[in-house]
Amino acid sequence: MLPLQIPRALRAGDRLAAVSLSWGGPGVFPHQYELGKRQLEAEFGVELVAMPNALRDADWLAQNPAARADDLMQAFADANIHGIVSTIGGDDSIRLLPHLDLDVVRQNPKIFLGYSDTTVSHLVCLKAGLRSYYGPSIMAGFGERGGLLPLMVDSVRATLFEPEPNWTLPANTGAWSTDVVDWAIPVEGSPTRPREQPTQWHWLQGDGRVHGHLLGGCMDSLNELPGTPLWPTLEHWQDAVLFMETSEEAPPPGQLLRFIRALDAMGVLRRLKAILLGRPGGCRPEQFADYDAALLRGVRDEAGLDLPLVTHLDFGHTDPMWVLPMGAEIEIDCNAQTLRLCELATRPSD
């Protein structure tokens, strides 16, 4: 297990900060941001507070990474803010690195939530020694048109609000979607996204029970980070369970294979206990098998490893999505085909 600070669980009445760390989505589609804000507040009884630059024009934010970083630092430093939620992902959070103060994060432990390009900020938290949470953002996840999806709501509650001991990650027996909604359409009267029929997780290989700590994020962003100060050390990777997913841009399966090869060349792959792969974003279900084949080729056929590989999972660019606590110990039972957190995701509220 990684020696990380565990933030306290959220409760009704808490104030959460909204931060735009990459793309300025709220400035482009304010109605989509307001939908996510409204549904988050109504479901969990919290108050969402936009940081000074979170709702600014997207072009301005693109030109001012220091302002985006300042919002994050203010959110951590403000004692009246109890958690931080990313408004949306994007593609340039890496530009915040020169403007961040890890001591501010370290000295003010609190929940940080988001996914996609927010992967970069999760590794900021990791570097500062703080557990963070890979899960829904305000505009995507909490901004689901047609109402919040129950599996996501239950996951947020079981990890961030009422942490459950030995929480078994639930299989999604309902519909799901990896389609991208057209946010230019007004919210009122908007159709819900096309839904796919339930699918099974794919247990590609592995046997028995394996334990390790969760570490990972979006492959598109992880691929930018080797060689930077944020890339986890080999000690971080030792006995880790790599969770990984791909963005709505649908990077081809060959890119996944090349990333697995790079992990092996860096000495990471052979330190892992298992790999968990989310449903590939932006793809049709009939394309998922190509990603499975790329993963098997890189891990089993080329590296000669038999570590557990589980795919088609409910995190990342798929809805509904789980919340995955970075650094938390997880048990992968290949025979029972279950995934279970072995510790509380957050510290229970006083």
N, C-alpha and C positions, 0 to 999 in steps of 0.2 A: 504494500500500500504506500501511496505517496504521502509525505508529511504536509498535508494541506490544511489551512484553516477552513472550518466548516461554518458557513453563515447560518444565522438563525432563520427558522421558517417564517414565512409571511403570515399575516393574519388580517382579517377584515379591519379596515380603517388605516392600513399602512399607505404611505405615499410612495409611488414608484416613479422613477425618472424615465422619460422617453428620450432616447439618443439616436441621432442619425450619424452613424460612423462611416458610412460608405456612400451609397447613392441617396440623394435627397428626395426620396419618394413622396414624403408628405407634402412637399411643396408642389409636386406635379399632380398628385391625386389626393387633395385634402379630404375629399369625401370618403376615400378608402381608409385613410388614417383615422378619421372620426368614427367610422364603423368599428374598427378594431378597438379603439379607445372605449367606445360605448359598451361593447360586448365584454371586454375584459373587466371593466368596472362593475357592470351589472352582475356578472357571474361570480366574482370573487370579493366584491365589497371593498375594493381598493380605490385609491385616487391616483390617476395618471397625470403627471406634471411634465410638460414639455420643457426640456432644457433650452437655454436662450437661442441656440442656433438650430435646433432640431427641425423646425418647420420652415426654415429659410429656403429661398430659391435653390433648386438643384444645381444650376450652373455656378452660383456663388459658393455653395458648399464644395463643389468639385475643385474650385480654385483656392480653397482655404482649409486644408487639412488640419492646420493648427487650431482653428475654431472648433472643428469636430472633436479633436482631442481634448480641448479645454472643456467642452461639455461633459465628456466622460470623467475628467478629473474633478470637476465641480460636483458631479453626481455622487462620486465616491466620497468626497470630502464633506458633503452636507449631511449633518447628523439627523436632519429631518426627512431624509430620503432613506427608505428601507430596502429598496431593490431597484435594479436598473434593467430596462427592457429595450432591445434594439427595435427601431421602427421597421427596418427592412435590411436586406443585404446589399449587394452591389459588387464592385470588383476592385476597389482600391484602398481598403482599410490599411494595407501595408504602408501607405504614405503617412499614417499617424505615428509611426514608431519614433521618429526623432522628437516628438512633442509630448511624450508620455513620461510620467513619473511613477515608477513602480512602487516607491515608498508610499505614495498616496493610496494606492490599491491595498498594499500590505497592511497599512495602519487603519484601514476603514473597511473591514470585511463585511460584504453584503452580497445578496444574490445578484448575479448577472445572467441574463437570459437572452438567447438569440441563436440563429443558425446561419448557414450559407457563408458569405464572406465575413460574418461575425466570428468565424473560426479564428481569425487573426487576434481579435480581442480576447477570445477564450485562452489563447496561448499567452497573452499578456498576463491574464489572471494566474495561469499556471506558473509563469516565471516569477510572479510576485508571491506564490505560495498560497493561492486562494482557490478553492473549488468553485467552478462555474457550471452553468447548466445549458446544455445544447438542446434547444427546443424552439417553440413558436415565437415569431416576432409579432409586432402589433398589426402590421398591414397584411401579413401572410401567416395564417394560423389563427390569431385572434380576430382577424378581419374576414373570416370565412363568410361568404354570402349565403344566406339561407340559415344562418345560425351556427353556433359553435358545435363541433363534432364531439360526441360523447367520449370517445376514447382519448382524445386530446385533453378534454376537461378533466377526466379522471386521472390522467397521468400528471397533469399540473398539480392537482390537489394532493396526490399520493407522494409527490416529491417536494413541492415547494410550500405547501400550506399545512398539510397533515401527514408528515412523513410516516410511511408504513414500514415496519420492520419486515425484512425478508420479502420485499415487494417483488412479485413475479411479473415480469413485463408481459402485458396481455397481448394475446393474438387478436388481430382485428377480424371479427366475424361479420363486420358490416362492409358497406361500400367504401371505396377510397378513390382518390384522384391524384394524378401527377400533372394534369392539364394546367395551363396558365390562364387565369381569368383575365378578361379584357377590362381593366380598371377604368377605361374611358367611359364605359357604360355607367349611367347613374345607378346608385345603390337601390333606390326605390324601384321596384318592379324588375330588378335584375334577375336573370335566371341563375340557378346554381350551376356549378361546373359539372360537366359530364362525369358520371360515377362509373367505376369499374366494379365488377363482381369480386367478392372475397377471394383471396388467393392464399395458398399455404406458404410458410417459410420454406426455404430450400436448405437442407442440411447436406452440404456437398461432400464433406468428409469429417472425420473425427470420431473419437470413441471415449466413453467414460465421462468423468466430470473434470472440468478445468476451471481454475480460479485465476483471476488477474484484475488489474485496475483499468478502468475505461480511459482511453486516450485517443483523440482523433478529431474529426470534423469533416468539412467539405473538401474532397480531393482537389477541386479547382484551386482553392486557396492554400491548402497544404503544400501543393506543388510549387508555390512561390517562396516557401519559407526556408528550405535547407540552405545553410550558410549564413542565415541571419541570426541575430542574438535570440530570437524567439524560438528557433527550432529546438525541440526537447533534446536533452542530453541522452546518451546511451543508458545512463542510470534511470532516467524517466521511462525509457522504453523497455527496460528489463521487466519481464513478466507482465507486460501490458496486453490488454485486449484492444486491438485497433478497431474503432468504429469509423466507418467511412461511407460517404455518399457522394453523388454527383449532382451538379446544378441543372437547372432547367434548360441550359444550353446544350445538354445531351452530349458531352464529350464522348468520342467513340470508344468502344471497348479496347482498342489498341492503346489508348492513353492510359487506361487502368493497368494494362499489362506493363507498360513502360514504367509506371510509377512503382509497381511491385518490384520490378527489376532494380530501380533506383534504391528502394528501401533495402534490398538485399546487399547492394554495393556499399551502402552506408553502414552496414552492420546492424540494421534495425530488425529486418524480417526474422532473423533467427533468434531474436530475443523475445518475440511475441508469443503469447499463449493461445491466441485465436484472432480471427478477423470476422467482424460483423459488417455486412454490406447492406445499406438501405436500398429501397427501390430506386433504380436509376431515374433521375429527373428528366422530364421532357421526352420520355420514351413510351412506346406502346408495350403492353405486356408481352407480345410475341418477340420483342427485342431483348427481353431480360436474359434469355438463355445465352446470348452472346457475351454478356458481362460475366455470367457464371463461368463460361468457358475460358475467358481471359484470366479470371482469378485462379482457376484450377491450373491453367498452363503455367502461370508465373510461380505459384506456390508449390504445387505438387510435381509438375512435370519438369520444370527447370531448376527450382531450388531443392527439390526432393524432400519437402517437408510434409508431414501428415497432421499439422495442427488443425483444429476445427475451423471450418469455414461455413458461415450461415448467411444466407442472402435473402432478398425480397422482404427486408424488415421495415418496420413502421417508424422510420426517423428520416429527417432531412427533407428533401424536396418532394414530399408525399404528404397527403393529408387524409386522415388524421395522423398526428405524429406524437411519439413519446417525448418525454424529457429525459435526457441522459446526463447524469452527474459526472463531470470530469473528475477522474481520479478515484472514483468509488469502486470498491471491490465487487465484482460480478461473478456468479457461478454459471458456467455453461454446461448443462447436462445433456450430452449428446444422445444418450439412450432414452431419457424421458423427453428429450427435445423441449427443454425449458431454459429460460434465461431469468436469473434471480439476483437482485441486489442483495448483498450480504451485510449491508450496513444502512443506517438511515441516510437519506439523501441530504437532509438539512438537520440542523440542530433544533430540537423542538423549542417553541416559544416559551418564555418564562411564564 
